[in-house]
Amino acid sequence: MKRVDDFRLQLGSHELVPIMVGGMGVDISTVALALEVARLGGVGHISDAMVPTVSDRRFNTKFVKDKLQQYKLNVANSDKSSVKFDLGILAEATALHVRHAMDAKQGTGLIFVNCMEKLTMNAPKETLRVRMSAAMDAGIDGITLSAGLHLGTFALIENHPRFHDVKLGIIVSSLRALQLFLRKVARTNRLPDYIVIEGPLAGGHLGFGMDWAQYDLATIFVEIRDWLAEQHLTIPLIPAGGIFTGSDAADFLSQGAAGVQVATRFTVTHECGLPDHVKQEYFKASEEDIVVNTISPTGYPMRMLKSSPAIGDGIRPNCEAYGYLLDASGNCQYIDAYNREIAAHPDAKKIRVWDKTCLCTQMRNFDCWTCGQKTYRLKDTTRRTANGDYQLLTAEQVFHDYQFSINNEIALPD
Ligand SMILES: Cc1cc2nc3c(=O)[nH]c(=O)nc-3n(C[C@H](O)[C@H](O)[C@H](O)COP(=O)(O)O)c2cc1C
């Protein structure tokens, strides 16, 4: 029986342990987590979601405060079209975040940044170009394009000096999405260096509709693998979503996957950015506590714990401070939902909004507890302490468990 360590992920000249830890915004996949994964020889991700906020926390910058100050007269206005990101500041925040990771990197692994297209930031193209360019300038090893079809994304950076040297990958959930993407990038004379195939059991936003349960990762993986072979295209494939044990991973590697992308098992490690009390919620969860809903204003279904404080919260939209989901015309679905509830309950001190959430604020405050479907199994990966809490793990333990375990076993911590 094979184990993950019998395989290697070849990305250009890099030979890696075939474990990629997926990006988890906002700062759930921290620099500390990515550094550990790189040290151990795999691929770690940071995320550039809400990077000015992350920079304020880590480096004492005042980007959010300054933006709020600039736009404070607009707070009561439901038209947010004037609330723009300063591209220079966005580049500065990205550079701080990425350099912090790259300067500290040790070992043979790589650090990539997860870049979501759905963070449209009231100027989708310009802000995406700046985010990617600044990350490349700061030395990032690779960029994983996610949460969107990214049909124009390669073109945005094709004149960057690192366009052909940085590793570029895309997350897709269907062969059709991949075909559309490949057709579009053909013009830039550059293929993606890897393709993450994300199935319906993943955490975060899903590339499926509410009928997600009718799909399965293994089927989509085989479909994409066979199609690429027919086209004589050799691009490393990295399945993701619900790969919970080293044996799950080794199964995919035996069928031709180049690596696997995993995330949920790392949410309960010391290095993960979630607060400790939230990590305990993840440990405690049973299958019935996990839901896929449509409260994200991005329009994509999202998986989360039912007990997330974000669900039903009715806070005032915070676009002057954040505004990451404002589309090209300055709209966000949460603003509409919030205004509808305010109009329906003009005298209420506190309103509830159930159909959408202010995702920027909730993710920033770690109050939207997004998670993979297999979160309910996390309790089986650790021990309980005397006070009833679950023992947190180290990223190294989880990484090595994926790398070396067989027979679907999970090694418990000492
Ligand atoms: C807490 C959490 C947050 C996530 N956030 C993002 C994100 O910001 N961008 C993204 O592309 N994927 C995100 N994902 C998806 C993961 O990167 C990964 O592809 C997927 O969860 C792997 O499946 P697994 O969690 O079952 O191992 C997130 C997953 C989790 C668990």
Ligand as a Chemical Component Dictionary entry (heavy atoms), coordinates in Angstrom:
data_LIG
# 
_chem_comp.id                   LIG 
_chem_comp.type                 NON-POLYMER 
_chem_comp.pdbx_formal_charge   0 
_chem_comp.three_letter_code    LIG 
# 
loop_
_chem_comp_atom.comp_id 
_chem_comp_atom.atom_id 
_chem_comp_atom.alt_atom_id 
_chem_comp_atom.type_symbol 
_chem_comp_atom.charge 
_chem_comp_atom.model_Cartn_x 
_chem_comp_atom.model_Cartn_y 
_chem_comp_atom.model_Cartn_z 
_chem_comp_atom.pdbx_ordinal 
LIG C1  C1  C 0 -11.660 27.844 6.895  1  
LIG C2  C2  C 0 -11.506 27.749 5.402  2  
LIG C3  C3  C 0 -11.372 28.905 4.655  3  
LIG C4  C4  C 0 -11.178 28.815 3.263  4  
LIG N1  N1  N 0 -10.983 29.958 2.556  5  
LIG C5  C5  C 0 -10.667 29.886 1.233  6  
LIG C6  C6  C 0 -10.307 31.053 0.513  7  
LIG O1  O1  O 0 -10.236 32.148 1.073  8  
LIG N2  N2  N 0 -10.020 30.917 -0.813 9  
LIG C7  C7  C 0 -10.052 29.689 -1.437 10 
LIG O2  O2  O 0 -9.776  29.600 -2.631 11 
LIG N3  N3  N 0 -10.379 28.570 -0.774 12 
LIG C8  C8  C 0 -10.663 28.640 0.546  13 
LIG N4  N4  N 0 -10.917 27.486 1.246  14 
LIG C9  C9  C 0 -10.818 26.187 0.525  15 
LIG C10 C10 C 0 -9.458  25.523 0.787  16 
LIG O3  O3  O 0 -8.395  26.288 0.325  17 
LIG C11 C11 C 0 -9.347  24.105 0.214  18 
LIG O4  O4  O 0 -9.301  24.075 -1.191 19 
LIG C12 C12 C 0 -10.444 23.129 0.638  20 
LIG O5  O5  O 0 -11.043 23.492 1.846  21 
LIG C13 C13 C 0 -9.847  21.734 0.759  22 
LIG O6  O6  O 0 -10.756 20.836 1.297  23 
LIG P1  P1  P 0 -10.682 20.341 2.818  24 
LIG O7  O7  O 0 -10.904 21.552 3.659  25 
LIG O8  O8  O 0 -11.762 19.322 2.921  26 
LIG O9  O9  O 0 -9.313  19.748 3.062  27 
LIG C14 C14 C 0 -11.139 27.554 2.630  28 
LIG C15 C15 C 0 -11.288 26.397 3.408  29 
LIG C16 C16 C 0 -11.461 26.484 4.770  30 
LIG C17 C17 C 0 -11.605 25.219 5.573  31 
# 
loop_
_chem_comp_bond.comp_id 
_chem_comp_bond.atom_id_1 
_chem_comp_bond.atom_id_2 
_chem_comp_bond.value_order 
_chem_comp_bond.pdbx_ordinal 
LIG C1  C2  SING 1  
LIG C2  C3  SING 2  
LIG C2  C16 DOUB 3  
LIG C3  C4  DOUB 4  
LIG C4  N1  SING 5  
LIG C4  C14 SING 6  
LIG N1  C5  DOUB 7  
LIG C5  C6  SING 8  
LIG C5  C8  SING 9  
LIG C6  O1  DOUB 10 
LIG C6  N2  SING 11 
LIG N2  C7  SING 12 
LIG C7  O2  DOUB 13 
LIG C7  N3  SING 14 
LIG N3  C8  DOUB 15 
LIG C8  N4  SING 16 
LIG N4  C9  SING 17 
LIG N4  C14 SING 18 
LIG C9  C10 SING 19 
LIG C10 O3  SING 20 
LIG C10 C11 SING 21 
LIG C11 O4  SING 22 
LIG C11 C12 SING 23 
LIG C12 O5  SING 24 
LIG C12 C13 SING 25 
LIG C13 O6  SING 26 
LIG O6  P1  SING 27 
LIG P1  O7  DOUB 28 
LIG P1  O8  SING 29 
LIG P1  O9  SING 30 
LIG C14 C15 DOUB 31 
LIG C15 C16 SING 32 
LIG C16 C17 SING 33 
# 
